[in-house]
């Protein structure tokens, strides 16, 4: 029997990993399992790039503002 949503949300990441590993012993995976992991990793990379680009844009905006004020 599965936990209630609130109980699941309150589990630590380590506990979730342990439970996942236990269930995985008796589970057959499909191509969707691997595809979902590939997509998750791609999204993670894109998020990292977007964060870096956002930081660069903020820095450029600050520098631009400084140049306008000094002028």
Biopython code that builds the backbone (N, CA, C, O; Angstrom):
import numpy as np
from Bio.PDB.StructureBuilder import StructureBuilder

atoms = [
    (1, "UNK", "N", (0.844, -1.184, 0.000)),
    (1, "UNK", "CA", (0.000, 0.000, 0.000)),
    (1, "UNK", "C", (0.884, 1.241, 0.000)),
    (1, "UNK", "O", (1.884, 1.299, 0.716)),
    (2, "UNK", "N", (0.524, 2.200, -0.780)),
    (2, "UNK", "CA", (1.305, 3.428, -0.904)),
    (2, "UNK", "C", (0.969, 4.405, 0.216)),
    (2, "UNK", "O", (-0.119, 4.377, 0.792)),
    (3, "UNK", "N", (1.937, 5.268, 0.505)),
    (3, "UNK", "CA", (1.724, 6.297, 1.515)),
    (3, "UNK", "C", (0.773, 7.363, 0.987)),
    (3, "UNK", "O", (0.565, 7.496, -0.219)),
    (4, "UNK", "N", (0.210, 8.109, 1.909)),
    (4, "UNK", "CA", (-0.582, 9.269, 1.505)),
    (4, "UNK", "C", (0.385, 10.323, 0.969)),
    (4, "UNK", "O", (1.573, 10.308, 1.288)),
    (5, "UNK", "N", (-0.131, 11.225, 0.162)),
    (5, "UNK", "CA", (0.701, 12.231, -0.479)),
    (5, "UNK", "C", (1.490, 13.044, 0.549)),
    (5, "UNK", "O", (2.682, 13.286, 0.358)),
    (6, "UNK", "N", (0.851, 13.459, 1.614)),
    (6, "UNK", "CA", (1.526, 14.273, 2.637)),
    (6, "UNK", "C", (2.674, 13.490, 3.271)),
    (6, "UNK", "O", (3.742, 14.050, 3.517)),
    (7, "UNK", "N", (2.464, 12.200, 3.535)),
    (7, "UNK", "CA", (3.523, 11.367, 4.111)),
    (7, "UNK", "C", (4.693, 11.251, 3.132)),
    (7, "UNK", "O", (5.855, 11.319, 3.534)),
    (8, "UNK", "N", (4.382, 11.077, 1.858)),
    (8, "UNK", "CA", (5.410, 10.972, 0.832)),
    (8, "UNK", "C", (6.215, 12.266, 0.733)),
    (8, "UNK", "O", (7.440, 12.229, 0.616)),
    (9, "UNK", "N", (5.541, 13.393, 0.779)),
    (9, "UNK", "CA", (6.207, 14.694, 0.693)),
    (9, "UNK", "C", (7.125, 14.946, 1.895)),
    (9, "UNK", "O", (8.112, 15.672, 1.780)),
    (10, "UNK", "N", (6.808, 14.361, 3.020)),
    (10, "UNK", "CA", (7.603, 14.569, 4.236)),
    (10, "UNK", "C", (8.821, 13.658, 4.335)),
    (10, "UNK", "O", (9.653, 13.846, 5.223)),
    (11, "UNK", "N", (8.945, 12.672, 3.441)),
    (11, "UNK", "CA", (10.102, 11.782, 3.473)),
    (11, "UNK", "C", (11.358, 12.523, 3.022)),
    (11, "UNK", "O", (11.300, 13.402, 2.162)),
    (12, "UNK", "N", (12.482, 12.159, 3.611)),
    (12, "UNK", "CA", (13.745, 12.747, 3.185)),
    (12, "UNK", "C", (14.137, 12.172, 1.826)),
    (12, "UNK", "O", (13.620, 11.135, 1.412)),
    (13, "UNK", "N", (15.045, 12.844, 1.142)),
    (13, "UNK", "CA", (15.499, 12.368, -0.157)),
    (13, "UNK", "C", (16.186, 11.009, -0.030)),
    (13, "UNK", "O", (16.033, 10.149, -0.897)),
    (14, "UNK", "N", (16.927, 10.821, 1.031)),
    (14, "UNK", "CA", (17.611, 9.544, 1.259)),
    (14, "UNK", "C", (16.592, 8.422, 1.451)),
    (14, "UNK", "O", (16.757, 7.330, 0.907)),
    (15, "UNK", "N", (15.540, 8.690, 2.224)),
    (15, "UNK", "CA", (14.508, 7.685, 2.450)),
    (15, "UNK", "C", (13.775, 7.369, 1.144)),
    (15, "UNK", "O", (13.457, 6.210, 0.877)),
    (16, "UNK", "N", (13.509, 8.388, 0.337)),
    (16, "UNK", "CA", (12.871, 8.155, -0.962)),
    (16, "UNK", "C", (13.744, 7.275, -1.845)),
    (16, "UNK", "O", (13.241, 6.373, -2.514)),
    (17, "UNK", "N", (15.048, 7.531, -1.850)),
    (17, "UNK", "CA", (15.968, 6.727, -2.653)),
    (17, "UNK", "C", (15.984, 5.275, -2.184)),
    (17, "UNK", "O", (16.003, 4.359, -3.006)),
    (18, "UNK", "N", (15.975, 5.062, -0.876)),
    (18, "UNK", "CA", (15.954, 3.701, -0.339)),
    (18, "UNK", "C", (14.695, 2.966, -0.780)),
    (18, "UNK", "O", (14.754, 1.814, -1.210)),
    (19, "UNK", "N", (13.568, 3.638, -0.670)),
    (19, "UNK", "CA", (12.302, 3.007, -1.052)),
    (19, "UNK", "C", (12.248, 2.752, -2.556)),
    (19, "UNK", "O", (11.736, 1.726, -3.003)),
    (20, "UNK", "N", (12.771, 3.675, -3.315)),
    (20, "UNK", "CA", (12.825, 3.502, -4.771)),
    (20, "UNK", "C", (13.643, 2.260, -5.114)),
    (20, "UNK", "O", (13.218, 1.424, -5.911)),
    (21, "UNK", "N", (14.818, 2.151, -4.504)),
    (21, "UNK", "CA", (15.693, 1.009, -4.775)),
    (21, "UNK", "C", (15.012, -0.315, -4.408)),
    (21, "UNK", "O", (15.178, -1.310, -5.113)),
    (22, "UNK", "N", (14.257, -0.333, -3.325)),
    (22, "UNK", "CA", (13.549, -1.550, -2.914)),
    (22, "UNK", "C", (12.492, -1.938, -3.936)),
    (22, "UNK", "O", (12.386, -3.105, -4.313)),
    (23, "UNK", "N", (11.708, -0.959, -4.384)),
    (23, "UNK", "CA", (10.650, -1.238, -5.358)),
    (23, "UNK", "C", (11.259, -1.624, -6.700)),
    (23, "UNK", "O", (10.710, -2.466, -7.411)),
    (24, "UNK", "N", (12.395, -1.011, -7.052)),
    (24, "UNK", "CA", (13.036, -1.260, -8.338)),
    (24, "UNK", "C", (13.502, -2.708, -8.484)),
    (24, "UNK", "O", (13.638, -3.199, -9.604)),
    (25, "UNK", "N", (13.746, -3.388, -7.381)),
    (25, "UNK", "CA", (14.187, -4.784, -7.434)),
    (25, "UNK", "C", (13.138, -5.673, -8.091)),
    (25, "UNK", "O", (13.474, -6.676, -8.721)),
    (26, "UNK", "N", (11.867, -5.304, -7.944)),
    (26, "UNK", "CA", (10.775, -6.136, -8.449)),
    (26, "UNK", "C", (10.001, -5.448, -9.575)),
    (26, "UNK", "O", (8.834, -5.760, -9.811)),
    (27, "UNK", "N", (10.641, -4.529, -10.255)),
    (27, "UNK", "CA", (9.955, -3.750, -11.287)),
    (27, "UNK", "C", (10.635, -3.934, -12.634)),
    (27, "UNK", "O", (11.863, -3.988, -12.715)),
    (28, "UNK", "N", (9.845, -4.030, -13.678)),
    (28, "UNK", "CA", (10.362, -4.098, -15.037)),
    (28, "UNK", "C", (10.314, -2.687, -15.611)),
    (28, "UNK", "O", (9.281, -2.020, -15.543)),
    (29, "UNK", "N", (11.432, -2.233, -16.177)),
    (29, "UNK", "CA", (11.458, -0.885, -16.736)),
    (29, "UNK", "C", (11.200, -0.937, -18.237)),
    (29, "UNK", "O", (11.492, -1.925, -18.910)),
    (30, "UNK", "N", (10.646, 0.156, -18.731)),
    (30, "UNK", "CA", (10.385, 0.262, -20.164)),
    (30, "UNK", "C", (11.257, 1.371, -20.746)),
    (30, "UNK", "O", (12.018, 2.021, -20.028)),
    (31, "UNK", "N", (11.138, 1.572, -22.030)),
    (31, "UNK", "CA", (11.901, 2.633, -22.671)),
    (31, "UNK", "C", (11.535, 3.998, -22.121)),
    (31, "UNK", "O", (12.384, 4.887, -22.068)),
    (32, "UNK", "N", (10.286, 4.183, -21.710)),
    (32, "UNK", "CA", (9.865, 5.471, -21.149)),
    (32, "UNK", "C", (10.654, 5.838, -19.900)),
    (32, "UNK", "O", (10.912, 7.015, -19.647)),
    (33, "UNK", "N", (11.032, 4.846, -19.131)),
    (33, "UNK", "CA", (11.822, 5.093, -17.921)),
    (33, "UNK", "C", (13.141, 5.769, -18.288)),
    (33, "UNK", "O", (13.534, 6.762, -17.675)),
    (34, "UNK", "N", (13.816, 5.217, -19.296)),
    (34, "UNK", "CA", (15.102, 5.781, -19.720)),
    (34, "UNK", "C", (14.912, 7.107, -20.439)),
    (34, "UNK", "O", (15.711, 8.027, -20.264)),
    (35, "UNK", "N", (13.868, 7.214, -21.240)),
    (35, "UNK", "CA", (13.586, 8.459, -21.946)),
    (35, "UNK", "C", (13.293, 9.584, -20.956)),
    (35, "UNK", "O", (13.755, 10.710, -21.140)),
    (36, "UNK", "N", (12.536, 9.288, -19.920)),
    (36, "UNK", "CA", (12.232, 10.296, -18.905)),
    (36, "UNK", "C", (13.509, 10.782, -18.216)),
    (36, "UNK", "O", (13.634, 11.970, -17.917)),
    (37, "UNK", "N", (14.439, 9.894, -17.966)),
    (37, "UNK", "CA", (15.709, 10.283, -17.337)),
    (37, "UNK", "C", (16.544, 11.137, -18.290)),
    (37, "UNK", "O", (17.176, 12.105, -17.868)),
    (38, "UNK", "N", (16.548, 10.779, -19.572)),
    (38, "UNK", "CA", (17.279, 11.579, -20.566)),
    (38, "UNK", "C", (16.693, 12.991, -20.627)),
    (38, "UNK", "O", (17.434, 13.974, -20.624)),
    (39, "UNK", "N", (15.377, 13.089, -20.682)),
    (39, "UNK", "CA", (14.708, 14.395, -20.746)),
    (39, "UNK", "C", (14.986, 15.200, -19.483)),
    (39, "UNK", "O", (15.237, 16.403, -19.555)),
    (40, "UNK", "N", (14.944, 14.543, -18.327)),
    (40, "UNK", "CA", (15.214, 15.242, -17.062)),
    (40, "UNK", "C", (16.614, 15.835, -17.057)),
    (40, "UNK", "O", (16.805, 16.973, -16.630)),
    (41, "UNK", "N", (17.589, 15.073, -17.528)),
    (41, "UNK", "CA", (18.970, 15.563, -17.562)),
    (41, "UNK", "C", (19.127, 16.721, -18.541)),
    (41, "UNK", "O", (19.843, 17.683, -18.263)),
    (42, "UNK", "N", (18.453, 16.623, -19.692)),
    (42, "UNK", "CA", (18.518, 17.718, -20.658)),
    (42, "UNK", "C", (17.905, 18.988, -20.077)),
    (42, "UNK", "O", (18.447, 20.080, -20.254)),
    (43, "UNK", "N", (16.788, 18.847, -19.392)),
    (43, "UNK", "CA", (16.137, 20.003, -18.773)),
    (43, "UNK", "C", (17.018, 20.611, -17.690)),
    (43, "UNK", "O", (17.061, 21.831, -17.529)),
    (44, "UNK", "N", (17.715, 19.766, -16.954)),
    (44, "UNK", "CA", (18.607, 20.248, -15.914)),
    (44, "UNK", "C", (19.740, 21.074, -16.530)),
    (44, "UNK", "O", (20.099, 22.126, -16.001)),
    (45, "UNK", "N", (20.299, 20.601, -17.643)),
    (45, "UNK", "CA", (21.356, 21.344, -18.335)),
    (45, "UNK", "C", (20.827, 22.681, -18.850)),
    (45, "UNK", "O", (21.493, 23.709, -18.723)),
    (46, "UNK", "N", (19.629, 22.664, -19.432)),
    (46, "UNK", "CA", (19.036, 23.897, -19.947)),
    (46, "UNK", "C", (18.781, 24.897, -18.825)),
    (46, "UNK", "O", (18.994, 26.097, -18.996)),
    (47, "UNK", "N", (18.332, 24.406, -17.697)),
    (47, "UNK", "CA", (18.087, 25.283, -16.555)),
    (47, "UNK", "C", (19.379, 25.931, -16.093)),
    (47, "UNK", "O", (19.403, 27.124, -15.791)),
    (48, "UNK", "N", (20.453, 25.156, -16.036)),
    (48, "UNK", "CA", (21.755, 25.694, -15.636)),
    (48, "UNK", "C", (22.207, 26.782, -16.603)),
    (48, "UNK", "O", (22.685, 27.833, -16.177)),
    (49, "UNK", "N", (22.058, 26.533, -17.904)),
    (49, "UNK", "CA", (22.446, 27.528, -18.909)),
    (49, "UNK", "C", (21.609, 28.790, -18.763)),
    (49, "UNK", "O", (22.142, 29.896, -18.849)),
    (50, "UNK", "N", (20.315, 28.643, -18.545)),
    (50, "UNK", "CA", (19.447, 29.806, -18.391)),
    (50, "UNK", "C", (19.811, 30.628, -17.161)),
    (50, "UNK", "O", (19.760, 31.858, -17.197)),
    (51, "UNK", "N", (20.173, 29.968, -16.092)),
    (51, "UNK", "CA", (20.587, 30.687, -14.878)),
    (51, "UNK", "C", (21.860, 31.479, -15.156)),
    (51, "UNK", "O", (21.968, 32.641, -14.763)),
    (52, "UNK", "N", (22.815, 30.860, -15.824)),
    (52, "UNK", "CA", (24.072, 31.551, -16.157)),
    (52, "UNK", "C", (23.790, 32.750, -17.059)),
    (52, "UNK", "O", (24.327, 33.834, -16.830)),
    (53, "UNK", "N", (22.957, 32.567, -18.077)),
    (53, "UNK", "CA", (22.626, 33.670, -18.973)),
    (53, "UNK", "C", (21.899, 34.794, -18.252)),
    (53, "UNK", "O", (22.121, 35.968, -18.549)),
    (54, "UNK", "N", (21.043, 34.451, -17.319)),
    (54, "UNK", "CA", (20.336, 35.461, -16.536)),
    (54, "UNK", "C", (21.314, 36.270, -15.701)),
    (54, "UNK", "O", (21.196, 37.493, -15.623)),
    (55, "UNK", "N", (22.261, 35.618, -15.088)),
    (55, "UNK", "CA", (23.280, 36.320, -14.295)),
    (55, "UNK", "C", (24.091, 37.258, -15.183)),
    (55, "UNK", "O", (24.375, 38.391, -14.795)),
    (56, "UNK", "N", (24.463, 36.791, -16.368)),
    (56, "UNK", "CA", (25.215, 37.627, -17.302)),
    (56, "UNK", "C", (24.386, 38.851, -17.697)),
    (56, "UNK", "O", (24.913, 39.961, -17.765)),
    (57, "UNK", "N", (23.098, 38.654, -17.957)),
    (57, "UNK", "CA", (22.236, 39.773, -18.328)),
    (57, "UNK", "C", (22.127, 40.800, -17.205)),
    (57, "UNK", "O", (22.123, 42.004, -17.462)),
    (58, "UNK", "N", (22.040, 40.336, -15.982)),
    (58, "UNK", "CA", (21.965, 41.250, -14.832)),
    (58, "UNK", "C", (23.250, 42.057, -14.719)),
    (58, "UNK", "O", (23.214, 43.266, -14.490)),
    (59, "UNK", "N", (24.378, 41.388, -14.881)),
    (59, "UNK", "CA", (25.665, 42.078, -14.810)),
    (59, "UNK", "C", (25.763, 43.122, -15.917)),
    (59, "UNK", "O", (26.197, 44.248, -15.674)),
    (60, "UNK", "N", (25.360, 42.753, -17.132)),
    (60, "UNK", "CA", (25.409, 43.706, -18.241)),
    (60, "UNK", "C", (24.460, 44.879, -18.017)),
    (60, "UNK", "O", (24.786, 46.010, -18.379)),
    (61, "UNK", "N", (23.314, 44.634, -17.437)),
    (61, "UNK", "CA", (22.376, 45.719, -17.140)),
    (61, "UNK", "C", (22.960, 46.679, -16.111)),
    (61, "UNK", "O", (22.804, 47.894, -16.227)),
    (62, "UNK", "N", (23.632, 46.129, -15.105)),
    (62, "UNK", "CA", (24.259, 46.975, -14.077)),
    (62, "UNK", "C", (25.371, 47.805, -14.696)),
    (62, "UNK", "O", (25.468, 49.006, -14.444)),
    (63, "UNK", "N", (26.209, 47.172, -15.503)),
    (63, "UNK", "CA", (27.317, 47.886, -16.159)),
    (63, "UNK", "C", (26.766, 48.977, -17.072)),
    (63, "UNK", "O", (27.285, 50.093, -17.086)),
    (64, "UNK", "N", (25.736, 48.669, -17.821)),
    (64, "UNK", "CA", (25.112, 49.644, -18.709)),
    (64, "UNK", "C", (24.556, 50.820, -17.926)),
    (64, "UNK", "O", (24.721, 51.971, -18.330)),
    (65, "UNK", "N", (23.902, 50.542, -16.814)),
    (65, "UNK", "CA", (23.365, 51.596, -15.970)),
    (65, "UNK", "C", (24.467, 52.490, -15.409)),
    (65, "UNK", "O", (24.312, 53.710, -15.344)),
    (66, "UNK", "N", (25.548, 51.897, -15.017)),
    (66, "UNK", "CA", (26.681, 52.657, -14.493)),
    (66, "UNK", "C", (27.241, 53.571, -15.571)),
    (66, "UNK", "O", (27.523, 54.740, -15.306)),
    (67, "UNK", "N", (27.405, 53.053, -16.780)),
    (67, "UNK", "CA", (27.931, 53.871, -17.870)),
    (67, "UNK", "C", (26.999, 55.029, -18.195)),
    (67, "UNK", "O", (27.462, 56.134, -18.479)),
    (68, "UNK", "N", (25.698, 54.792, -18.157)),
    (68, "UNK", "CA", (24.741, 55.860, -18.440)),
    (68, "UNK", "C", (24.790, 56.926, -17.352)),
    (68, "UNK", "O", (24.738, 58.118, -17.655)),
    (69, "UNK", "N", (24.889, 56.514, -16.093)),
    (69, "UNK", "CA", (24.934, 57.464, -14.980)),
    (69, "UNK", "C", (26.233, 58.272, -14.969)),
    (69, "UNK", "O", (26.215, 59.457, -14.636)),
    (70, "UNK", "N", (27.323, 57.667, -15.317)),
    (70, "UNK", "CA", (28.629, 58.339, -15.291)),
    (70, "UNK", "C", (28.715, 59.332, -16.437)),
    (70, "UNK", "O", (29.360, 60.373, -16.313)),
    (71, "UNK", "N", (28.088, 59.025, -17.521)),
    (71, "UNK", "CA", (28.124, 59.877, -18.699)),
    (71, "UNK", "C", (27.491, 61.154, -18.387)),
    (71, "UNK", "O", (27.412, 62.031, -19.247)),
]
sb = StructureBuilder()
sb.init_structure("model")
sb.init_model(0)
sb.init_chain("A")
sb.init_seg("    ")
for serial, (resi, resn, name, xyz) in enumerate(atoms, 1):
    if name == "N":
        sb.init_residue(resn, " ", resi, " ")
    sb.init_atom(name, np.array(xyz, "f"), 0.0, 1.0, " ", f" {name:<3s}", serial, name[0])
structure = sb.get_structure()
